[in-house]
């Protein structure tokens, strides 16, 4: 964990990376990554075409990527994700920088 990243509380999802980049000749790629609390078992983003993108969640971290520039405004405006907790409860949060 970076010294710039605050620790994640049990139900927290903390973005450390939100970006859209252009890949030479391949178009855009969006990425979100960060820290999750011990009670978080899943993080899901619904892309603009309505498909769910499930993050890889492991060892206190999450990451997901998708083609296109869907997360282009996320560093400033945030991106809504659904979070699933160990007890089965879910909530929608806006993933952004603290």
N, C-alpha and C positions, 0 to 999 in steps of 0.2 A: 504494500500500500504506500502510496506517495505521501510525503509529509504535507502536501497541499490538500489531500483528500481526508475529510473528517471520517471517523469510523462510522459504520452503519449500525444503527440500533436494530433490535430484533425484527421489526417489520419495515425497515427502511429499504428503499432502492435509491442509490446515490449515483448519478451519472458522473463519470470521469472523462468520457469521450462521447461526443455527439458530432457527427460530421457527414457531409456529402462531398465526395471527391470525384474528379473526372479521371477516368482511366483511358489512356491513349488508345483511341480507336474503338473503345468498347462502351462509351457513354458514361453515365454516372453510377456511383455506388454509395449507398447510405449505410452508416454504421452507428450503433449505440453500444456502449460498454460501461461497466462500473461495478460498484459494490452492492451486495445485498445482505440483509440481516439473516440471522439463523432461522427465523420463522418463515422466510420467503422460499417457496418451492417452485414457482413459475413466474415468468414475465412474458406477456404477449402483446404485440403491437398489431393493430389492424391497419394494413396498408391502404392507400387511396382507392384501390380497386376492390376493397372489401375482404381480402384474404388475410387470415391470421398468420403472423410470423412469430413463432415461438423462439425465445432466446435460449441459448445454451446456458444452463445454470449449474454451477459447480464451485465448491470450495470458497463460498463467500463472494463469488463474482458472477456477472451475467454478460452476455454479448449476443447481439444479433446484427445481421446485415441483410440488405435487400437491394436489388437492382433499382436504379432510378434515383431521383433527387427528393424523395419523400421526406427526408429529414433536413432538407435545406434550411428551414427556418427554426429548427429545434434548438440550436444554441441560444437564440434570443427569446423565442416564444414557448419552447418546450414541446413535448410530444406526449400524447395520452397513451398510456399502457395499462393493461389489466394485470394486476398482481394477485397471485394465489398464495395463500398462507398455509402453513402446516395443518391447521385445524379445518381446512376446506373452504374457509371464507375467501371472498374476493373483494377487491376494490379497484377503482380506476383512479390513477394518479397522473399528474402531469410530470413527466420526466424532464428535468432540467438541471442546470447547474445551481449549486447552493451559493 
